[in-house]
Amino acid sequence: MRRWRRRWGALRHHRWQGVLAAAAMAAAVALPVVLLSVGGGVADHEIRALQTSGYQITVSAAGQHGIEGTHALGARLLSIANVAQVSPVLSLAIDAFPSGGTPTPVLAEGVVPGPFGETLGPDESGLFPHPLPFSDPTDLVHYDNGSYAGTPDLQVMVAGPLASAVGLTVGSTLPLGATTDPNRSVPFTISGTFGVPRSAIGPAAAFAIVLPLSELQQLVGLGRDPVTGALVDASDTIDIALAGAAATDPTAVDQAASAITAIAPYYSVDALTQQAAQLGQTAAVLTGFYLALSSVGLSVGLVFLALVLVRQVETDRRLIGIRRALGVPARQIAVGWLRTSLVLTGSGVVAGIAGGWAIVSYLARYGQGSVATAAQLAVFDPLTLGLLALGILGLGAVASLAATRRALRLPIWEVLR
């Protein structure tokens, strides 16, 4: 009875060692699963956003609102072969006064309504009405050849979250100003609302408005200089869409980008195809970084697994000695420890993948802000996870060599004594 109890205690201890080894591997595997799925998902989302954008080329300048003479430059860019739409955008923070003169900071985007609506990608297109509810889709009436003396629309679209938060409705008035002084604000009529896209990186601009470019320029003093009267006509970027098959032809995109550079040599001209390729390369580098970061945990898990296997050799040394005395080949003993190692490693891999999925799912459901958004974009790619599992199983096989070496070096006469 006493011998049976000792044997049962040894077996229970043996099982607990295996459970702990598998748990250590699971904890080590969960980290790369989380990093690869979330990081890869965010990168895929951003690459897809670039590839499916409604425009193919962007023009930008150093500093804030660095593009000058925007309306005239847009007209020149439209003369380039295959260019279908030219959509300048001016983005800056201003103050709205929705109630009682209390200033509310909002992100304002000044656009040319017609081209802006035509250069929206599929993810954004459903967030805006078509056409945009502005009186002048060309933004040329108020601009009036650079005089800004034409009749303004004084219309604005507001984001749905902003409208809900402060009780705005279509047809109501929303004063806007470049400063917090309500006496210097200009009343705009709300002509429509739009949705807010999900942002993978950084917070979404929930309090946002869209209004004609020339009216935003005039509101903040970026139309004509308020002191000298010189024409500024500033914007931040110009989005350019190509027509027909040229939009998906890399050669046509490069030719259009070269022609744009010739017209605007002092501005930065970028093709979204190049940005997508660069982002893909960055994502590959980040994948390597994720694996390197996870290697510390994996190393600890594998070392613990090797120690557990060696400990099990010490526990079963008498049985191993008997098998060797009976002539069991060394290869068969090595295969036995390899099998044990793969079972423990495989259990840890399965538990680690399941645990990583559970962590990401929890963050996607209960996380806050950008953490939840990034988790919702996670992609559990079977190929990536399969290669990760195979790599870890291979390392587990290597860890079994420590136990095999120890088992084959046990002196038979000593363990049988």
Secondary structure, 3 states (H helix, E strand, C coil): CHHHHHHHHHHHHHHHHHHHHHHHHHHHHHHHHHHHHHHHHHHHHHHHHHHCCCCCEEEECCCCCCECCHHHHHHHHCCCCCEEEEEEEEEEEEEECCCCCCCEEEEEEEECHHHHHHCCCHHHHCCCCCCCCCCCCCCCCCCHHHCCCCCCCCEEEEEHHHHHHHCCCCCCEEEEECCCCHHHCEEEEEEEEECCCCCCCCCCCCCEEEEEHHHHHHHHCCCECCCCCCECCCECEEEEEECHHHHHCHHHHHHHHHHHHHHCCCCEEEEHHHHHHHHHHHHHHHHHHHHHHHHHHHHHHHHHHHHHHHHHHHHCHHHHHHHHHCCCCHHHHHHHHHHHHHHHHHHHHHHHHHHHHHHHHHHHHHCCHHHHHHHHCCCCCHHHHHHHHHHHHHHHHHHHHHHHHHHHCCCHHHHCC
